């Protein structure tokens, strides 16, 4: 689904206001990573991300629309992003962009609940009582901290190619995987090579668990090549 954002000129209240259309929310975050880490200093100094749907730029330094055509900034997104110039203030017309009903900014180092995209009442749950297993539950849930690996990454926006660690917020335990079965557990050492894009199809719920013929309301969580999509909430 396409994703929208505004850009406001900080050096004028009436000109160079844009609506950006991204091919997806993921493309929006990837475009911002490219812009914010560009070696072309005038763009990194001009453009600021206020939130996921609101940016500012100082046109006296660099115009955000030119990120798509300036070498070394974000030319790789020319076919995935476009800018529409809005009327100046005197025109009194502004395109109203839709806002997602439920939106969570993917900020590295923040804590989140993790739930199924298809069945949003199903959450990751780690009881930490007599087991290291991570479950999928419709009645209980656990908050996890999701962070990019490496120093100096706290507060940045995570994108699919980032290697990440998923940790509990209450104790020093991280998501790992039992190699033989693919079962997701918590351990002292995090799983190496875990990527943010793994939430899009590398985790799956197993069969419902029962005890003495009664449903426990949970399933074991597995790391697999044929998983489902999960989202941070």
N, C-alpha and C positions, 0 to 999 in steps of 0.2 A: 504494500500500500504506500502511496506517495505521502510525503511528510513536508510540512510547511514551516517557514520561519520568517520573521520580519528582520530587516536591517534598518537601523536609524543612524542618520548622520549626526555625529556629536558636535560638529562645527557649524551646524545650521539647523534651525527648527522647521525648515520648509522644503528643503531640496534633498535629492539623492536618498529617497526612502524606497526600499525594495521589498518585494515578497520573493523569497527563495522557495523553489519547488525542488525537493530531493526525490530521487526514485524510491527511497525507503528511509526509515529512521536510521538504519545501520549506515546507509550512505551519508546521511547528515553527520553522524559522529565521525566517520572516516574522513570526510571533507574537512571537518574541524581539526582532526589530528594533523592532516597534511598542512593546513594553513598555520596552525599554532606552532608547528615545528619547522616551518620553512626557513631556509637560509636567506631568503629575501627579507631583510630586516624591516623594511617599510611596511610590509603586510603584517608581520607579527606585532608591530607597534601600533598599527592602525585598528585592527579588528579585535573585538572583545566579545566573548560569549557570556551574556548575562544569564540566560538559561537556554534550554533546548530549543525554544521557539522565538528567542529574541537576541539579536546581535547588534553591536554598534560598530561603526567605522568612522575614521577621520579621513574624509575624502582629500583633505590637503596633503595627507601622506600617501594613502592608497585606497582605491575604490574596491570594495569587496567583490563586485561583479567581475573585476579584472583578474581575480584569482584563477579563473578558468582558462585564461589565455596568456598568463605570464609564466614563462619557464621557471621551474624551480618552486612553484607554489602548489597549484592543484589542477594542472592541465589534464590529468588522468580522469577527471570527473566531468569533462566537457559534455559527454553524452549521457550523464546521469543527474545533472543539476542545471537549472536555469534560473535566471534572475528576471523579474518583471519590475520595471521602474514604475513607481506610483505617481499619481498626480502630486504637484507641489501643494503646499498648505492651502493656497488660495483656491485650488480646485475643489476642495471640500469632499473629495471622494477617496475612500480607502477600502481596499479589498479585505474582507474579514476572513481570516484563515480559521479552519476548524481546529479545535483542541482535542486531543485524545481524552476519552472518558476516564481512563485509568492510565497514569503515566508515572514512571519511575526513572529518574535520571541515573545513568550507570556510572556513578562516581566511584573511582577506586578508593578502597579503604572504608567505604560506608557499609553498614549492615543491612541485610535484606532478609525477608522471607522468600523462599524459592517455591514456586507453584507450577503446576501443569498448565500449559497454554490452552490445551483442549478441555481440560477439566479443572478449572481454576479453584475448585474447593479441595484439591489434592495438593498437600504441601510436604516438603521434606521435613522429616522429624527424627531427632536423635535423642533418645531417652537417657543415655549414659548411665543406665542402671543394670549392671550385669551383662552388658553387651556393648560392643563397639560398632554395631550395625547402624546404618542410616536407612530409614524407612520412608515410605510415602503413605501419608495418613490423611483421612478426611475429618478427623476430630482433634488432632494435635499438630503442632508445628514448632519449629525451632528457627531462631534467627541465626544467620551465618554472615560472616564478614567476607566480602569478595574484594581481592586486591590484586593489582598488577604486580608481577615480580620485578624486583630491582629497586634501587634507592631513588628517592625523589619523584615517585609516581603517585603518591597520595594526592587526592583531589583532582586528578586528571580523568578524562572521560575514557572508559574502556571500549575497545573495538574488538572485532572478531579474532584478529590475528594475535592479540595479546596473550602471553602466557600468564596464568593467574594462580593464586592460591585461595582456597575456600576454607575458612577456619571458623570454629565455634567462637562465639563472643564471650562465653562464660569461663572456658578453660582453654589451655594451650593445646588444642587438638585440631588436626586438619583433615580434610577429605583425602582419602587414599583409596586404592582399589586392590582387592585380592586377585593376584594374577591368574590363578587357576580357574576361578569362577566368574570374575568380573564384578563380584559383589562390592558395593560401596560401603566403606567403613570410615571411622576416624582413627587417626594414629598420631604419634609424635612427629612423624615426617610427612609432608604433603606429597601428593602425587606429582611427579615431574612431568613436564610436557603438557599439562592441562591448559587448554585454551578457552578464552571467553566464548568462542563460537561453539564449544562443546555443548553449551546449553541448547543449541538448535537441533540436536539430534544424536547425542552420544550417551544420554541417560534414559533409562526405561524402568518402569515399575514391573516387578514380578507378579506372580499369582497372589491373590489374597491369602492371608495367613489365618489359620483356625486353631483353636485350642479346645479340646473336648467338644468338638462339634459346633463351637460358637466362633463367630467371626471376631477377629481382633481389630478390625477396622483399619488395617494397615497391610502394606506389602513391602518386601525388601526392594531396595534400589540397586540397579545394576548399571555398569558402564559397558556400553556395547556399540557396535557399528550401526545398529538398526534401532536407534532410540527414538524418542519423541521430543517435542519442543517444550522448554521450560522458560519461565520468565521470573525476573526479580520484582518483588513487590514490597 
